[in-house]
Amino acid sequence: MALALAVSSFGANEKRIDSPDGKVSVTVSDEGGKPQYAVTLNGQQVILPSPLGLKLNFADLTQGLTLKDCEVQTVEDEYLLHTTKQSQVKVVATEAVCHFTKDDRQVLDIFFHVTGRDVAFRYKIYSRRTRGGETLVGVVESEASAFVLPDGTTTFLCPQSKPMGGFARTSPSYETSYTLDDEAGKNGWGEGYTFPCLFKVQAPPTASKGASNAGKPRKKSNVAPSGAEGGAWILISETGTDGGYVGCRLLNDGGTKYKIGFPQQGELNGIGSVTPGVSLPALTPWRTITIGETLAPIVETTVANDLVRPKYAPSKEYTYGKGSWSWIIGMDSSCNFDEQKRYIDFSAAMGWRSVLIDAFWDRQIGYEKMAELARYGREKGVGIFLWYNSNGSWNDAPQTPIGKMDKSSTRRKEMAWMQQNGILGIKVDFFGGDKQPMMQLYEDILTDANEFGIQCIFHGCTLPRGWERMYPNYVASEAVLASENLHFGQGACDAEARNACTHTFIRNTVGSMDFGGSTLNKYYNADNQHGSIRRTSDVFALSTAVLFQSSVQHFAMAPNNLTDAPDWAVQFMKDVPTTWDEVKFIDGYPGKYVIMARRCGQRWYIAGINAQKEPVAIKLDLTTFFKKGAAITTYTDDAQLNGAMRQMTFNAKPLAINIPENGGIVITGDK
């Protein structure tokens, strides 16, 4: 009976797979001998018939195929994960395995995972028997996997950089600015787009054509999430990528068809192939599609971790929390013994867990003095994260320590020294692309680090793809135009709000993001008197500490903030959690404004920011989060970005708020 509900046959070679709640349907077929699929949301087709399949070095599995049948079942899964947006996850999905044959031989299975907000698929490739024996290894030369979107779709995308460019020839590193509300049919800077990729599908012609109010000031008593006005939002990404495959991107050759692309040949200084080698039978990573009539499914999805499993057990019980980081304000010269001791004292005064000591520490502090700093930190209850260069031979980045992470014997010796001195974790920087050897390096670093009880943060790096669940000691990745750019140039400060209102809807939806922001300095300089000027308010800084998700946060605050920043702001930064139990989207639009809520234990944090010139003036119904009579605290800005804290009793009436340009709001209280 369940199978009959889940699958309907429209023809001999076409099957439909419905989500358990019936909202989402996937149609799979073999029209013309070519496997393809399409996706509907509440009856509206949001992914048009799109090709599937892949080419191997010994077989073409994109054509001449026959869909024999689909095995379908409803599955349930529950898991705990304290390092991402939701700690307790329950998944109810329809899963199908569609078998394809060629010349009467089973050659390819396509797995589908379908819920009311997510569709995912991956391939199982079989070995081939020949007269000379059995083909047990192969090369995936290309994927036909694509996503054909309806006409009129607009895009919110991050262009892929060309290889061996940028600082010290370290690109691509997922650090380019998003193009927002752009037309489909472009190919970025010529190299496609990095995951995740957000699209807005317009309403079909028969739907209401009322003008959009998304992104405009709202004056209503109960704000509903900004929708797509009868259309849909679509987020495309991938998950489950490890050393057995390559990291992929989206390519476009005109029109609304976006297809899977493998890495560029020049990545990794030209070392290695752009195509993955696999042992057979082989499973590929998952391609994920999150869809919704509003942005809520995009913000709240857990699909990146739903589809993967831990690769190993944690070697110890890892803990998480906040820390300080001198480099973002003081740059390389701050990585000296005395300044790091001062930052340890600062972290202790804030009640924080750690300090992150950045590049050149091996030269400017040294191993012996670093061991002394680690001992001093332990006395203060503060641990240490250490920066490392990933490099072997793939870029010109001169920062040290270098040559310590690219080879197992050297890496393990270094990690044994860390373990001996109680180092909490590492931040490894300047990776060289998404080829298979580089994906294997990420996995090797994580695996070795776990044996020594060390947590890992990656910078100048690829997007995490389900790694919070796959690797228990993984913390976060940068993979975004992060906070160092606020120090390097005024343009980044001027665009800070716009970018922050983008990351919450795209980059940070699929994986932990190590941004390193939330400074309370007025200037990005140690004297707080000159340098690039922060345009955003103190309340904005508090808001992004909630909006940006990572289980370990090294904030851009400095010791001087203990005396030159508002007491209420400092106290908030002492108290704000870094691990969360739940997330709820409230309202917003990419690049314009965002209001969302996170819960830690019994306490809700509602945070909002605005990048538009006009204020966001709305009334929030907070009865979902607080009971009448609850004690709540609000942090708000006036028109001049002067912040204030207010404590009040929640009266269960809609709360009027006003968020000015570059300003923020935070509301906290127990549920």
C-alpha positions as CSV (number, residue, x, y, z in Angstrom):
1,M,0.0,0.0,0.0
2,A,2.9,2.4,0.9
3,L,4.5,1.6,-2.4
4,A,1.3,2.3,-4.3
5,L,1.1,5.7,-2.6
6,A,4.7,6.5,-3.2
7,V,5.0,5.5,-6.9
8,S,2.7,5.8,-9.8
9,S,3.5,4.4,-13.2
10,F,2.8,6.7,-16.1
11,G,4.2,4.4,-18.7
12,A,6.5,1.5,-19.1
13,N,9.6,3.5,-18.5
14,E,8.5,6.3,-16.2
15,K,8.1,6.4,-12.5
16,R,7.0,9.0,-10.0
17,I,8.4,9.2,-6.5
18,D,6.4,11.3,-4.0
19,S,7.5,12.7,-0.7
20,P,5.8,11.2,2.4
21,D,3.7,14.4,2.8
22,G,2.9,14.6,-0.9
23,K,4.3,18.1,-1.4
24,V,7.2,17.1,-3.7
25,S,7.3,14.7,-6.6
26,V,10.1,13.4,-8.7
27,T,9.4,11.8,-12.1
28,V,12.1,9.5,-13.4
29,S,12.2,8.3,-17.0
30,D,14.4,6.9,-19.8
31,E,12.9,8.9,-22.7
32,G,15.0,8.3,-25.8
33,G,17.2,5.9,-23.9
34,K,18.5,8.8,-21.8
35,P,17.8,8.9,-18.1
36,Q,16.2,12.0,-16.8
37,Y,14.2,13.4,-13.9
38,A,11.8,16.3,-13.1
39,V,10.7,17.8,-9.8
40,T,7.4,19.4,-8.8
41,L,6.5,21.3,-5.7
42,N,2.7,21.4,-4.9
43,G,2.0,20.6,-8.5
44,Q,4.3,23.3,-10.0
45,Q,7.2,22.0,-12.0
46,V,10.3,23.6,-10.5
47,I,13.0,21.4,-12.2
48,L,12.1,20.7,-15.8
49,P,13.1,17.3,-17.4
50,S,16.8,17.2,-16.8
51,P,19.5,14.7,-17.8
52,L,21.1,12.1,-15.6
53,G,23.9,9.7,-16.0
54,L,27.6,9.8,-16.4
55,K,30.4,8.8,-18.7
56,L,33.2,6.4,-17.7
57,N,36.4,5.6,-19.4
58,F,34.9,2.3,-20.3
59,A,31.2,3.0,-20.8
60,D,28.8,5.7,-21.7
61,L,26.0,5.7,-19.1
62,T,24.1,8.7,-20.4
63,Q,22.3,7.1,-23.4
64,G,21.1,3.7,-24.6
65,L,19.7,3.0,-21.1
66,T,16.4,1.4,-20.0
67,L,14.7,2.1,-16.8
68,K,13.7,-1.4,-15.5
69,D,12.1,-0.6,-12.1
70,C,12.3,1.5,-9.0
71,E,12.4,0.0,-5.5
72,V,10.7,2.4,-3.2
73,Q,10.4,2.6,0.6
74,T,9.6,5.2,3.3
75,V,12.4,5.6,5.7
76,E,12.9,7.3,9.0
77,D,16.1,8.4,10.6
78,E,17.0,10.3,13.8
79,Y,20.4,11.6,14.8
80,L,22.1,14.0,17.2
81,L,24.5,16.6,15.9
82,H,25.7,19.4,18.1
83,T,27.9,21.2,15.6
84,T,25.3,22.6,13.1
85,K,22.0,24.4,13.0
86,Q,19.9,21.7,14.6
87,S,21.0,19.3,17.3
88,Q,18.2,16.7,17.1
89,V,17.1,15.8,13.6
90,K,14.3,13.5,12.5
91,V,14.1,12.7,8.8
92,V,11.1,11.0,7.1
93,A,11.7,10.5,3.4
94,T,10.8,8.4,0.4
95,E,13.8,6.7,-0.9
96,A,14.0,4.9,-4.3
97,V,16.6,2.9,-6.1
98,C,16.0,3.1,-9.9
99,H,17.7,0.4,-11.9
100,F,19.0,1.1,-15.4
101,T,20.2,-1.5,-17.8
102,K,22.1,-1.4,-21.1
103,D,22.3,-4.3,-23.5
104,D,20.3,-6.3,-20.9
105,R,23.0,-5.7,-18.2
106,Q,22.5,-3.8,-15.0
107,V,24.9,-0.9,-15.3
108,L,23.6,1.9,-13.2
109,D,21.5,2.6,-10.2
110,I,20.2,6.0,-9.3
111,F,19.2,6.6,-5.7
112,F,16.6,9.2,-4.9
113,H,15.9,10.8,-1.5
114,V,12.6,12.9,-1.4
115,T,11.1,14.8,1.5
116,G,8.7,17.8,1.6
117,R,11.6,20.2,1.1
118,D,14.5,18.2,-0.3
119,V,15.4,16.1,-3.3
120,A,18.7,14.3,-3.6
121,F,20.2,11.8,-6.0
122,R,23.4,9.9,-6.5
123,Y,24.7,7.0,-8.7
124,K,25.9,3.5,-8.1
125,I,28.3,2.4,-10.8
126,Y,28.8,-1.3,-11.4
127,S,31.8,-3.2,-12.6
128,R,31.8,-4.7,-16.1
129,R,32.5,-8.3,-17.0
130,T,34.3,-8.8,-20.3
131,R,35.9,-11.8,-22.0
132,G,39.2,-10.5,-20.6
133,G,37.9,-10.4,-17.0
134,E,36.1,-7.9,-14.8
135,T,36.6,-4.2,-14.8
136,L,37.1,-3.3,-11.2
137,V,38.4,0.3,-11.4
138,G,37.3,3.2,-13.6
139,V,37.4,6.9,-14.2
140,V,34.3,9.1,-14.2
141,E,35.1,11.3,-17.2
142,S,32.0,13.5,-16.8
143,E,28.5,13.7,-15.4
144,A,25.4,14.5,-17.4
145,S,23.7,15.5,-14.1
146,A,21.9,18.8,-14.7
147,F,19.2,21.1,-13.4
148,V,16.9,22.7,-16.0
149,L,15.0,25.6,-14.5
150,P,11.9,27.3,-15.8
151,D,12.2,30.4,-18.0
152,G,12.3,33.6,-16.0
153,T,14.3,32.1,-13.2
154,T,16.6,34.6,-11.4
155,T,19.9,33.6,-9.8
156,F,21.9,34.3,-6.6
157,L,25.3,32.9,-7.4
158,C,29.0,33.0,-6.4
159,P,31.3,32.9,-9.5
160,Q,34.1,30.4,-9.5
161,S,37.6,31.9,-9.8
162,K,40.1,30.8,-12.3
163,P,42.9,28.6,-10.9
164,M,46.2,29.9,-9.6
165,G,45.1,33.5,-9.3
166,G,44.5,35.9,-6.5
167,F,46.8,36.2,-3.5
168,A,49.9,34.1,-4.0
169,R,48.1,32.0,-6.7
170,T,45.8,30.4,-4.1
171,S,42.5,30.5,-6.0
172,P,39.9,29.1,-6.3
173,S,38.9,29.3,-2.6
174,Y,35.2,30.1,-2.7
175,E,35.9,33.7,-1.9
176,T,34.1,35.8,-4.5
177,S,31.1,38.2,-4.2
178,Y,27.7,36.9,-5.0
179,T,25.6,38.3,-7.9
180,L,22.1,38.7,-6.7
181,D,18.8,38.8,-8.5
182,D,20.6,38.2,-11.8
183,E,19.2,36.6,-14.9
184,A,19.8,33.0,-15.8
185,G,22.0,31.9,-18.6
186,K,25.4,33.3,-17.5
187,N,28.5,31.3,-16.6
188,G,30.0,33.5,-13.9
189,W,33.5,34.7,-14.9
190,G,33.7,31.9,-17.4
191,E,34.2,29.1,-14.9
192,G,30.7,28.5,-13.6
193,Y,29.6,28.8,-9.9
194,T,30.6,27.4,-6.6
195,F,28.1,25.6,-4.4
196,P,25.6,26.3,-3.0
197,C,23.6,28.0,-5.7
198,L,20.3,29.7,-5.0
199,F,17.6,30.3,-7.6
200,K,14.2,32.0,-7.6
201,V,11.6,30.4,-9.9
202,Q,8.8,32.8,-11.0
203,A,5.2,31.9,-10.7
204,P,3.6,30.1,-13.6
205,P,1.5,32.3,-15.9
206,T,-1.8,31.2,-14.3
207,A,-0.7,32.3,-10.9
208,S,-1.3,35.7,-9.4
209,K,0.9,38.4,-10.9
210,G,0.7,40.8,-8.0
211,A,3.8,42.9,-7.4
212,S,6.4,41.6,-5.0
213,N,6.8,43.3,-1.6
214,A,9.8,41.1,-0.6
215,G,12.6,43.3,0.7
216,K,10.4,46.3,1.3
217,P,9.5,47.7,4.7
218,R,6.7,45.7,6.2
219,K,4.0,47.2,8.4
220,K,1.8,44.4,9.5
221,S,1.0,42.7,12.8
222,N,2.1,39.2,11.8
223,V,4.9,39.0,9.4
224,A,4.9,35.9,7.1
225,P,8.2,34.8,5.5
226,S,9.0,36.4,2.2
227,G,7.9,34.1,-0.5
228,A,8.4,33.7,-4.2
229,E,5.0,35.1,-5.0
230,G,3.6,31.8,-6.2
231,G,6.9,30.6,-7.5
232,A,9.6,28.8,-5.6
233,W,13.1,29.1,-4.1
234,I,15.6,26.4,-5.1
235,L,19.0,25.7,-3.5
236,I,21.3,23.4,-5.3
237,S,24.4,21.8,-3.7
238,E,26.1,18.5,-3.0
239,T,27.0,16.5,0.0
240,G,29.0,13.4,1.0
241,T,32.1,14.3,-1.0
242,D,35.3,12.8,0.4
243,G,38.7,11.6,-0.9
244,G,36.9,9.2,-3.3
245,Y,35.6,11.9,-5.6
246,V,36.1,15.5,-6.7
247,G,34.4,18.7,-5.5
248,C,32.1,19.9,-8.2
249,R,30.6,23.2,-9.4
250,L,27.7,24.3,-11.7
251,L,28.3,25.3,-15.3
252,N,26.0,27.1,-17.7
253,D,26.3,27.3,-21.5
254,G,23.3,29.6,-22.0
255,G,19.7,29.3,-21.0
256,T,18.3,27.8,-17.8
257,K,20.2,24.5,-17.8
258,Y,22.9,24.3,-15.1
259,K,25.1,21.1,-15.2
260,I,27.6,19.5,-12.9
261,G,31.2,20.5,-13.7
262,F,34.4,18.9,-12.5
263,P,37.4,20.9,-11.3
264,Q,39.5,23.1,-13.6
265,Q,42.8,21.6,-14.9
266,G,44.9,24.4,-13.5
267,E,43.8,23.8,-9.9
268,L,46.4,22.4,-7.5
269,N,49.1,23.9,-9.7
270,G,48.1,21.5,-12.5
271,I,48.8,18.4,-10.3
272,G,46.4,15.5,-10.7
273,S,43.4,14.8,-13.0
274,V,40.2,16.7,-13.0
275,T,38.3,13.4,-13.1
276,P,37.8,11.0,-10.2
277,G,39.1,7.5,-10.2
278,V,36.9,5.0,-8.5
279,S,37.0,1.3,-7.5
280,L,33.9,-0.6,-8.5
281,P,31.1,-0.8,-7.6
282,A,31.2,2.8,-6.6
283,L,28.8,5.4,-5.1
284,T,29.1,9.0,-6.1
285,P,28.3,12.0,-3.8
286,W,24.8,13.2,-3.5
287,R,23.4,16.1,-5.6
288,T,20.9,18.0,-3.4
289,I,18.0,20.3,-4.3
290,T,16.1,22.1,-1.5
291,I,12.9,23.8,-2.6
292,G,10.2,25.9,-1.0
293,E,7.5,28.4,-1.6
294,T,9.3,30.6,1.0
295,L,12.9,30.8,2.1
296,A,12.2,28.8,5.3
297,P,13.1,25.4,3.8
298,I,16.3,26.9,2.5
299,V,17.4,28.3,5.8
300,E,16.2,25.3,7.9
301,T,17.2,22.4,5.7
302,T,19.5,19.7,7.2
303,V,19.9,17.6,4.0
304,A,23.7,18.1,3.9
305,N,24.0,15.9,7.0
306,D,20.8,13.8,6.6
307,L,22.4,11.8,3.8
308,V,25.8,11.0,5.3
309,R,27.2,8.9,8.2
310,P,30.2,9.3,10.5
311,K,33.4,7.9,9.0
312,Y,35.0,7.2,12.4
313,A,34.2,7.6,16.1
314,P,35.5,10.6,17.9
315,S,38.7,9.9,19.9
316,K,37.4,12.0,22.7
317,E,34.4,14.1,23.7
318,Y,34.9,17.3,21.7
319,T,33.8,20.6,23.2
320,Y,32.9,23.9,21.5
321,G,32.7,27.6,22.2
322,K,34.0,31.1,21.7
323,G,37.5,32.5,21.3
324,S,39.5,35.6,20.5
325,W,41.8,36.2,17.5
326,S,44.4,38.9,17.3
327,W,45.3,38.7,13.6
328,I,42.0,40.2,12.3
329,I,42.8,43.5,14.1
330,G,46.6,43.4,14.6
331,M,47.7,41.3,11.5
332,D,50.9,39.3,11.4
333,S,52.9,41.4,13.8
334,S,50.4,40.6,16.6
335,C,51.5,36.9,16.5
336,N,54.1,37.4,19.2
337,F,54.4,36.0,22.7
338,D,53.4,39.1,24.7
339,E,50.4,39.9,22.5
340,Q,49.1,36.3,22.5
341,K,49.5,36.2,26.3
342,R,47.4,39.4,26.4
343,Y,44.7,37.8,24.2
344,I,44.7,34.7,26.5
345,D,44.0,37.1,29.4
346,F,41.2,38.7,27.2
347,S,39.6,35.3,26.5
348,A,39.7,34.5,30.2
349,A,38.1,37.8,31.1
350,M,35.3,37.1,28.5
351,G,34.8,33.5,29.8
352,W,35.8,32.2,26.4
353,R,37.3,28.8,25.6
354,S,40.2,29.6,23.3
355,V,42.5,31.9,21.3
356,L,43.4,31.4,17.7
357,I,47.1,32.1,17.0
358,D,47.6,32.8,13.3
359,A,50.4,32.7,10.8
360,F,54.2,33.0,11.5
361,W,53.8,31.8,15.1
362,D,56.5,29.3,14.5
363,R,59.0,32.1,13.6
364,Q,57.7,34.9,15.8
365,I,57.0,32.8,18.9
366,G,58.6,29.4,18.4
367,Y,57.7,26.0,19.5
368,E,59.2,26.2,23.0
369,K,57.5,29.5,23.8
370,M,54.3,28.2,22.3
371,A,54.4,25.3,24.7
372,E,54.8,28.0,27.5
373,L,51.8,29.9,26.1
374,A,49.8,26.7,26.1
375,R,50.7,26.1,29.8
376,Y,49.7,29.7,30.6
377,G,46.4,29.2,28.8
378,R,45.6,26.1,30.7
379,E,46.1,28.0,34.0
380,K,43.6,30.5,32.8
381,G,41.2,28.0,31.4
382,V,41.9,29.0,27.8
383,G,43.0,26.6,25.0
384,I,44.8,27.3,21.8
385,F,44.1,26.8,18.1
386,L,47.1,27.1,15.8
387,W,47.3,28.2,12.2
388,Y,49.0,26.1,9.5
389,N,49.7,26.4,5.8
390,S,48.3,23.4,3.9
391,N,50.9,23.8,1.2
392,G,53.1,21.2,-0.4
393,S,53.4,22.5,-4.0
394,W,50.2,24.1,-5.0
395,N,50.6,27.8,-4.4
396,D,53.1,30.6,-3.5
397,A,51.7,31.4,0.0
398,P,54.7,32.1,2.1
399,Q,53.0,32.0,5.5
400,T,54.4,29.5,8.0
401,P,54.3,26.9,9.4
402,I,54.5,25.4,6.0
403,G,55.2,21.8,4.8
404,K,53.7,20.4,8.0
405,M,50.2,19.3,6.8
406,D,50.7,17.8,3.3
407,K,52.5,14.6,4.3
408,S,51.3,12.0,6.8
409,S,54.5,11.4,8.6
410,T,55.3,15.0,9.2
411,R,51.7,15.8,10.0
412,R,51.4,13.1,12.6
413,K,54.6,14.2,14.3
414,E,53.3,17.7,14.5
415,M,50.0,16.5,15.9
416,A,51.7,14.4,18.5
417,W,53.5,17.6,19.7
418,M,50.2,19.4,19.8
419,Q,48.6,16.6,21.8
420,Q,51.5,16.7,24.2
421,N,51.0,20.4,24.8
422,G,47.2,20.4,25.0
423,I,46.5,22.3,21.7
424,L,42.8,22.2,21.0
425,G,42.8,22.5,17.3
426,I,44.2,23.8,14.0
427,K,43.2,26.2,11.3
428,V,44.6,25.0,8.0
429,D,44.7,27.5,5.2
430,F,45.5,28.0,1.4
431,F,44.2,24.8,-0.2
432,G,44.4,24.5,-3.9
433,G,41.1,23.5,-5.5
434,D,38.7,20.6,-5.7
435,K,40.6,17.8,-7.4
436,Q,40.6,14.3,-5.9
437,P,44.1,14.6,-4.3
438,M,43.0,17.7,-2.5
439,M,39.7,16.2,-1.3
440,Q,41.8,13.3,0.0
441,L,44.1,15.7,1.8
442,Y,41.1,17.2,3.7
443,E,40.1,13.7,4.7
444,D,43.6,12.7,5.7
445,I,44.1,15.8,7.9
446,L,40.8,15.2,9.6
447,T,41.4,11.5,10.2
448,D,44.9,12.0,11.6
449,A,43.8,15.0,13.7
450,N,41.1,12.9,15.3
451,E,43.6,10.3,16.5
452,F,45.3,13.1,18.4
453,G,42.1,14.7,19.7
454,I,42.5,17.8,17.5
455,Q,39.7,19.8,16.0
456,C,40.0,21.2,12.5
457,I,39.0,24.5,10.9
458,F,39.8,25.1,7.2
459,H,40.4,28.4,5.4
460,G,41.1,29.3,1.8
461,C,39.3,26.1,1.1
462,T,36.4,24.3,-0.5
463,L,32.8,24.1,0.8
464,P,32.1,21.5,3.5
465,R,29.8,18.8,2.2
466,G,28.2,17.0,5.1
467,W,31.5,17.1,7.0
468,E,30.0,18.0,10.4
469,R,28.5,14.5,10.6
470,M,31.1,12.6,8.6
471,Y,34.1,13.8,10.6
472,P,33.4,14.3,14.4
473,N,36.4,16.6,14.9
474,Y,35.5,18.9,12.0
475,V,34.5,22.3,13.1
476,A,34.0,24.7,10.2
477,S,35.3,26.0,6.9
478,E,35.7,29.6,5.6
479,A,34.6,29.1,1.9
480,V,33.2,32.7,1.9
481,L,34.5,36.2,1.4
482,A,35.2,36.5,5.2
483,S,36.2,39.0,7.8
484,E,39.8,39.6,6.7
485,N,38.4,41.6,3.8
486,L,36.9,44.0,6.3
487,H,40.4,44.8,7.4
488,F,41.9,44.9,3.9
489,G,39.6,47.4,2.3
490,Q,36.9,49.9,2.9
491,G,34.8,48.5,0.1
492,A,34.2,45.3,2.1
493,C,33.1,47.3,5.1
494,D,30.7,49.3,3.0
495,A,29.2,46.1,1.7
496,E,29.3,44.2,5.0
497,A,25.5,44.3,5.6
498,R,24.7,43.2,2.0
499,N,27.0,40.3,2.3
500,A,25.8,39.2,5.7
501,C,22.2,39.3,4.4
502,T,23.4,37.0,1.6
503,H,25.4,34.4,3.6
504,T,22.5,33.5,5.8
505,F,20.5,32.4,2.8
506,I,23.2,30.7,0.8
507,R,26.6,29.8,2.1
508,N,25.7,29.1,5.7
509,T,22.6,27.1,5.0
510,V,24.6,24.0,3.9
511,G,27.6,24.0,6.3
512,S,29.3,25.7,9.2
513,M,30.9,29.0,8.2
514,D,34.1,30.3,9.9
515,F,33.7,34.0,9.3
516,G,35.6,35.5,12.2
517,G,33.5,38.7,12.6
518,S,31.5,40.5,15.2
519,T,34.1,43.1,16.0
520,L,33.2,46.0,18.4
521,N,36.1,48.1,17.2
522,K,35.2,51.2,15.2
523,Y,38.3,50.7,13.1
524,Y,40.1,47.6,11.9
525,N,43.3,48.5,13.6
526,A,44.9,47.7,17.0
527,D,44.8,51.4,18.1
528,N,41.1,51.6,17.1
529,Q,41.8,55.0,15.6
530,H,42.6,54.4,11.9
531,G,42.2,51.9,9.1
532,S,39.0,50.7,7.5
533,I,35.9,52.0,9.2
534,R,33.1,49.7,10.3
535,R,29.9,50.9,8.9
536,T,27.6,48.6,10.8
537,S,26.3,49.1,14.4
538,D,27.2,47.3,17.6
539,V,23.8,45.6,17.5
540,F,24.6,44.4,14.0
541,A,27.7,42.8,15.4
542,L,25.7,41.0,18.1
543,S,23.2,39.9,15.5
544,T,25.8,38.3,13.2
545,A,27.1,36.3,16.2
546,V,23.7,34.6,16.1
547,L,23.1,34.6,12.3
548,F,26.4,33.1,11.4
549,Q,26.5,29.5,12.5
550,S,29.7,27.7,13.6
551,S,30.2,25.6,16.7
552,V,33.6,27.3,17.4
553,Q,33.6,31.1,16.8
554,H,36.8,33.2,17.0
555,F,35.4,36.7,17.1
556,A,37.1,39.9,15.9
557,M,36.8,41.5,19.3
558,A,39.9,43.0,21.0
559,P,41.1,43.5,24.6
560,N,40.4,47.2,24.3
561,N,36.7,46.4,23.9
562,L,36.5,45.7,27.6
563,T,36.7,49.4,28.2
564,D,35.7,51.1,24.9
565,A,32.6,49.1,23.9
566,P,29.2,49.3,25.6
567,D,28.9,47.1,28.6
568,W,25.7,45.5,27.3
569,A,27.4,44.5,24.1
570,V,30.4,43.0,25.8
571,Q,28.1,41.0,28.2
572,F,26.1,39.7,25.2
573,M,29.3,38.5,23.5
574,K,30.3,36.8,26.7
575,D,26.9,34.9,26.9
576,V,26.0,34.2,23.3
577,P,26.1,30.4,22.4
578,T,27.9,28.9,19.5
579,T,25.9,25.6,19.4
580,W,22.2,25.5,18.6
581,D,19.3,23.2,19.0
582,E,16.9,24.7,16.5
583,V,16.6,27.4,13.7
584,K,13.5,29.2,12.4
585,F,13.4,31.6,9.4
586,I,11.1,34.6,10.1
587,D,11.5,37.0,7.2
588,G,14.0,38.4,4.7
589,Y,15.4,38.5,1.2
590,P,18.9,37.7,0.0
591,G,21.2,40.8,0.1
592,K,18.5,43.0,1.6
593,Y,17.5,41.9,5.1
594,V,17.1,38.9,7.3
595,I,15.3,38.0,10.5
596,M,15.7,34.6,11.9
597,A,15.7,32.8,15.3
598,R,18.0,30.2,16.9
599,R,17.4,28.3,20.1
600,C,20.0,27.0,22.6
601,G,18.3,25.0,25.3
602,Q,15.3,26.9,26.6
603,R,16.6,30.3,25.3
604,W,15.6,31.8,21.9
605,Y,17.7,34.4,20.1
606,I,15.8,36.4,17.4
607,A,18.3,38.3,15.3
608,G,17.9,40.6,12.4
609,I,20.0,43.0,10.2
610,N,19.2,45.3,7.3
611,A,21.3,46.3,4.2
612,Q,18.7,48.5,2.6
613,K,18.7,52.3,2.7
614,E,15.1,52.3,3.9
615,P,14.5,50.8,7.4
616,V,12.8,47.5,7.9
617,A,9.7,48.5,9.9
618,I,7.6,45.5,10.9
619,K,5.6,44.0,13.7
620,L,6.8,40.6,14.9
621,D,4.5,38.0,16.3
622,L,6.7,36.3,18.9
623,T,4.2,34.0,20.5
624,T,5.9,31.1,18.7
625,F,9.0,31.7,20.8
626,F,7.8,33.3,24.1
627,K,4.9,32.8,26.5
628,K,3.0,35.8,27.8
629,G,4.7,37.2,30.9
630,A,8.2,36.0,29.8
631,A,11.1,38.2,30.6
632,I,12.8,39.2,27.3
633,T,15.7,41.5,26.4
634,T,15.9,43.6,23.3
635,Y,18.9,45.2,21.6
636,T,18.0,47.8,19.1
637,D,19.4,50.7,17.0
638,D,18.1,54.2,16.4
639,A,18.4,55.9,13.1
640,Q,22.0,57.0,13.9
641,L,23.0,53.4,14.8
642,N,23.2,54.1,18.5
643,G,22.4,50.9,20.2
644,A,20.5,50.3,23.4
645,M,19.4,47.3,25.6
646,R,16.0,47.1,27.1
647,Q,14.5,44.5,29.4
648,M,10.7,44.0,29.3
649,T,7.9,41.6,30.0
650,F,6.4,40.0,26.9
651,N,2.7,40.9,26.6
652,A,2.0,38.5,23.7
653,K,1.2,41.4,21.4
654,P,3.1,41.9,18.1
655,L,6.3,43.7,18.8
656,A,7.0,46.7,16.6
657,I,10.6,46.9,15.5
658,N,12.6,49.2,13.2
659,I,16.0,48.1,11.7
660,P,17.9,51.0,10.1
661,E,20.4,50.5,7.3
662,N,23.6,48.7,8.6
663,G,21.7,48.2,11.9
664,G,20.4,45.2,13.7
665,I,18.1,43.8,16.3
666,V,18.4,41.0,18.8
667,I,15.6,39.7,21.1
668,T,16.4,37.0,23.7
669,G,14.4,35.2,26.3
670,D,13.5,31.7,27.5
671,K,10.6,30.0,25.7
